[in-house]
Amino acid sequence: MGQRAKEFIHSQGHTSMKIQFMQDTKLADLTCRLGEPYVYIHQGRCEHLLVFRNICMRQTTDKISLEDYPICTYLKKFKSVICRICEEKASRIVVAPKSTLNDSPCFICNTCFAKFALDEDGEKSFPFVSAPFFDKNTVKH
């Protein structure tokens, strides 16, 4: 946990912290208080504040299958990253920073990458670095 997060938590009057690893923890294992802040940290430094605002008892009209839970009540909508060259297809490659393109890094589709960045032998046509790009918005939920 980052030092700033620890300082913030302590400044809010929370003097004790319990750290649990996500791969070993289920929601049923947690003891949560409504309105209390919790921090979810992944990849060592990406911190997300969690606050449980309401909890309700299971009703007879609720879904029975455990696979239906947890229920997602909100999913942020993101715009897909469209190819900066053809402006039609979804981006699959990010090119940077030595590119001659106006945008650096530049997100482009496979077709435009092959036409613009590679010569007829499949070699780089100019100095650049590239990496595959996965646009999570192109996956159906």
C-alpha positions, -999 to 999 in steps of 0.1 A, spaced: 0 0 0 13 34 -9 24 58 18 -2 85 8 -30 59 12 -17 49 46 -14 86 57 -50 93 45 -64 63 63 -46 72 95 -58 109 92 -94 97 90 -90 81 125 -84 45 113 -54 33 133 -56 -4 125 -55 -20 91 -59 -56 81 -43 -66 48 -57 -96 29 -47 -111 -4 -75 -111 -30 -67 -146 -43 -73 -160 -8 -103 -138 1 -140 -140 -7 -166 -113 1 -181 -137 27 -147 -137 45 -148 -99 50 -163 -81 80 -175 -48 65 -191 -18 81 -215 3 61 -200 37 52 -165 27 62 -138 32 35 -118 2 24 -89 2 -1 -86 -24 -29 -50 -25 -42 -39 -45 -72 -6 -46 -91 11 -33 -60 2 3 -64 -32 8 -81 -55 18 -53 -93 19 -54 -115 32 -26 -145 9 -17 -174 20 4 -203 -5 11 -234 17 12 -262 -8 16 -267 -45 22 -299 -63 20 -311 -97 30 -319 -123 3 -355 -123 -7 -376 -151 -22 -378 -132 -54 -340 -130 -58 -321 -151 -82 -312 -185 -68 -280 -194 -87 -248 -182 -71 -234 -177 -106 -257 -147 -110 -237 -129 -82 -223 -104 -76 -248 -83 -96 -232 -55 -115 -253 -24 -109 -230 0 -129 -205 -4 -157 -187 26 -169 -189 31 -207 -157 37 -225 -153 48 -261 -135 23 -283 -101 33 -295 -105 37 -333 -76 35 -357 -60 70 -361 -53 64 -398 -84 49 -414 -107 60 -385 -129 29 -391 -115 -2 -375 -106 -9 -339 -70 -3 -329 -49 -34 -324 -14 -19 -322 1 10 -304 31 27 -321 55 50 -303 75 72 -297 98 74 -327 69 75 -351 64 100 -379 27 101 -370 12 133 -354 0 113 -324 26 96 -303 17 70 -291 -6 63 -320 -32 35 -320 -38 18 -353 -55 -12 -368 -36 -43 -382 -44 -33 -418 -30 2 -415 0 -10 -395 9 -34 -424 4 -7 -450 19 23 -432 46 9 -409 59 -21 -428 76 -23 -462 68 -51 -488 92 -74 -470 74 -69 -436 103 -49 -422 99 -15 -405 96 13 -429 107 39 -403 121 37 -367 94 30 -342 85 7 -313 52 -11 -312 32 -33 -290 -1 -52 -293 -31 -32 -280 -62 -48 -265 -93 -26 -265 -115 -40 -237 -145 -22 -253 -145 -45 -283 -153 -75 -260 -190 -82 -254 -199 -85 -217 
